[in-house]
Structures are given as structure tokens and as C-alpha cells.
Amino acid sequence: MPLEATPGSASANSYLTVVEADAYHAGRLHADDWTLADDVKKEAALIMATQFIDAMFTPGRYEYELQGNTVRTINAWTGAATTSVQALAWPRKGMTNRNGYPIADTVVPQELKNATAELARQMIASDLTATDDVTAKGITSLSVGSISMSFDKDMMMRFSTVPQYVRALLPPSWIMVVSETPVLRVL
């Protein structure tokens, strides 16, 4: 499948081109997985990263992350798609950049391009879609007498399928927080 990165296109399948992703990775440490890959692999990674990001922030999908002692449930992008025929979630109407300035509803913002490029590199480096049942459950120990369970302190972060650094590249105002729930105790 050829890569199509035209903002708002009905056939777009990537938020950025290989050339744009190459420019992003040119100034990054640990970018060998990206720079050593051929263009076919890079295109596939960009398409997959775009699909992954869109799927994670589609209404009805949920992501869980631990913030102090609170679990935040995150649902979807804020704003609205610019047209009803665009294939991807972006460009969007009503969006602002990290500094609060409006983003034109005809462009894919650089922050999203950077996040997509970063996720694409991480997808080349390892299969982020694979799951490990023991790791996913986060159980580190189980006792029978007086019934006691211990969980990995980072367990809730494992439920977050978008890597933490990729999420950090996205302005918080772009993501709708649906609920926040206190965690009683994570050992």
C-alpha cells in the first residue's frame, strides 16, 4: 500500500511522509532503527503508527494511565474532524497548539507528525502490538494465607498502549479526559 500523507484526503493513511520522518529522526539519539530501515519498512511503520494513534484516540476506545494515585481514563481527541470524507482523524477544527494558538484546520500539526514518527521508529525497533499475559496482569507475587497480592508499581502504565514519550509529544489539550479514579494502593 503506497503511503498517502495529504492532509484531509479521503485516501490518506499517514500523518507524514518518509522525508518528514527522516528529518525528525536526524536530530534524535537512538534513531538507528529508523535510519537503517529501508523506505518500504519506513512507509509501513508510518502507516501503522498513524492507524495506531487514530485507533487509540477514537471515541469508545480507552487508555489507562497512572498519575500519582489516580487512574485517568482517556477517550478521544478534542475538536472535530475538518470534513466528513477525510480518512484520518486529523486535520481537526477547534484545535490549539501547546502554547494555545489556533491550528489551521487544513494541516496536520508538527506535534502529531513528531509523535507519529517517534511511534513508527519504536514499532520498527520492536513489536509494540505483542502482549505478554504475565506482564499485562502486572502480578509480582501472590500469597494464600491472609490472601495478599502484589502488583508491579508500573502496572497501570502497561495498560497504556501509546508509549509514554509518544504521549508526551502530544499537547494535553488535544486529548479528552473522561474520568479520574483514585487508586487505593499499588504495592
LINMO-V628488 format. One record per residue. N is the residue number from 1. RES is the residue in three letters. OMEGA is omega as a letter, one per 40 degrees, with the letter a starting at -180 (* if undefined). Layout:
N	RES	OMEGA
N	RES	OMEGA
//
This chain:
1	MET	i
2	PRO	a
3	LEU	i
4	GLU	a
5	ALA	i
6	THR	a
7	PRO	i
8	GLY	a
9	SER	i
10	ALA	i
11	SER	i
12	ALA	i
13	ASN	i
14	SER	i
15	TYR	i
16	LEU	i
17	THR	i
18	VAL	i
19	VAL	i
20	GLU	i
21	ALA	i
22	ASP	i
23	ALA	i
24	TYR	a
25	HIS	a
26	ALA	a
27	GLY	a
28	ARG	i
29	LEU	i
30	HIS	a
31	ALA	a
32	ASP	i
33	ASP	i
34	TRP	a
35	THR	a
36	LEU	i
37	ALA	i
38	ASP	a
39	ASP	i
40	VAL	i
41	LYS	i
42	LYS	i
43	GLU	i
44	ALA	i
45	ALA	i
46	LEU	i
47	ILE	a
48	MET	i
49	ALA	i
50	THR	i
51	GLN	a
52	PHE	a
53	ILE	i
54	ASP	a
55	ALA	a
56	MET	a
57	PHE	i
58	THR	i
59	PRO	a
60	GLY	i
61	ARG	a
62	TYR	i
63	GLU	a
64	TYR	i
65	GLU	a
66	LEU	i
67	GLN	a
68	GLY	i
69	ASN	a
70	THR	i
71	VAL	i
72	ARG	i
73	THR	a
74	ILE	a
75	ASN	a
76	ALA	i
77	TRP	i
78	THR	a
79	GLY	a
80	ALA	i
81	ALA	a
82	THR	i
83	THR	i
84	SER	a
85	VAL	a
86	GLN	a
87	ALA	a
88	LEU	a
89	ALA	i
90	TRP	e
91	PRO	a
92	ARG	i
93	LYS	i
94	GLY	a
95	MET	i
96	THR	i
97	ASN	a
98	ARG	a
99	ASN	i
100	GLY	i
101	TYR	a
102	PRO	i
103	ILE	i
104	ALA	a
105	ASP	i
106	THR	a
107	VAL	i
108	VAL	a
109	PRO	a
110	GLN	i
111	GLU	i
112	LEU	i
113	LYS	i
114	ASN	i
115	ALA	i
116	THR	i
117	ALA	i
118	GLU	i
119	LEU	i
120	ALA	i
121	ARG	i
122	GLN	i
123	MET	i
124	ILE	a
125	ALA	i
126	SER	a
127	ASP	a
128	LEU	a
129	THR	i
130	ALA	i
131	THR	i
132	ASP	a
133	ASP	a
134	VAL	i
135	THR	a
136	ALA	i
137	LYS	i
138	GLY	a
139	ILE	i
140	THR	i
141	SER	i
142	LEU	i
143	SER	i
144	VAL	i
145	GLY	a
146	SER	i
147	ILE	a
148	SER	i
149	MET	i
150	SER	i
151	PHE	i
152	ASP	a
153	LYS	a
154	ASP	a
155	MET	a
156	MET	i
157	MET	i
158	ARG	i
159	PHE	i
160	SER	a
161	THR	i
162	VAL	a
163	PRO	a
164	GLN	a
165	TYR	i
166	VAL	i
167	ARG	a
168	ALA	i
169	LEU	a
170	LEU	i
171	PRO	a
172	PRO	a
173	SER	i
174	TRP	a
175	ILE	a
176	MET	i
177	VAL	a
178	VAL	a
179	SER	i
180	GLU	a
181	THR	i
182	PRO	i
183	VAL	a
184	LEU	i
185	ARG	i
186	VAL	a
187	LEU	*
//
